[in-house]
């Protein structure tokens, strides 16, 4: 079995390696996890993630060394079904949901996952962006019917107290992607929310965002999402999440979160300027969703998938390297327009592995 | 690997395939080039000095989104730049 064991070092890029291991069925060993740290080994949230992965699969064996600086994962089958999990307050729900979204379409049974914890924070995608941006990124691959994220309660850091329900259908195989026309931005949507603070904050963020965006297109709808009482979690906070959709269905997003001593107007402007910066980068895929799209391209049917995107992020570069280790697939990454040195966009293409969901129960 | 980094900095275009699959650079080095302050290490030395970056630095979290670069965003206060991206919207001219 040694041929199917892959070894990595360090705590970085842990989530993508665990996902690739479970999908490919290859065992993975990760050592040197924070060996020099004052508090060495895996963190509370990483242990929690491993538990969650154990719950959505069947037969997965996870061994953690005594010091917590090494772990071995022997993946089982992705079982799906009804799962409930409490996310610790050290990371938001987005940290846990991102890898789950990559795995869930290949379950045995459709996943119905309830997660509780922090719904929006500075480090990971908020549940609003996961719902409005991440899930639509799966649509071109044929994963859409019954795909849903319900935000039942909001929970701002540090207390949390939010709750979401993620429903994911299963697929037999994902479609090959051919997405090379970014189109033009036709609409802008946004969700502004404020919990346990003056509800006017939400409108103030929207007004600030409109002061910049109104010049471009008329189709702008910024929604003020109000949660009261029990549904608003344990801590005060507010945020503005924005997305821009193009005529071909390309989506770019940005968000800004409340900070102590910063006016809601400035949060609104921050989110808006970040969105313009993303729109300016262009491409067919939002930068934070490069790895999700590339993964689905690798798993696509045995044909050449192509996608136009901006330059890879650090995470994407390592992801491409890790994909080659697990699946043996290399991408071709070339400039879209080699005659124009101003154009930084790249064309990513690969030959799909023809991944078939063998876990699926035949109905 | 160092020559690769410098050549990519000089050259107009990065060879992404080579940088991603055939170099020893870390992802951060691929994007931003090798850190300038790094001293050449004597490989023949029996003892190797631990890199400063290995100890005591703020840990890089496995994040879903990169932090917003506020300095980078300041440029969007410029009216000309705001106008320059009009072509990316359906209402804009097709000039690009």
Interface residues (C-beta under 8 A of the other chain):
Chain A: X11 X12 X13 X14 X15 X34 X36 X37 X94 X95 X98 X122 X123 X124 X125 X184 X185 X186 X212 X215 X216 X217 X218 X247 X254 X255 X256 X270 X273 X274 X276 X277 X279 X280 X282 X287 X288 X311 X312 X313 X314 X315 X316 X317 X318 X320 X321 X324 X330 X331 X332 X333 X334 X335 X338 X341 X346
Chain B: X12 X13 X16 X17 X19 X20 X21 X27 X28 X30 X31 X54 X55 X59 X60 X61 X62 X63 X64 X65 X66 X67 X68 X70 X72 X73 X76 X82 X85 X86 X88 X89 X90 X91 X92
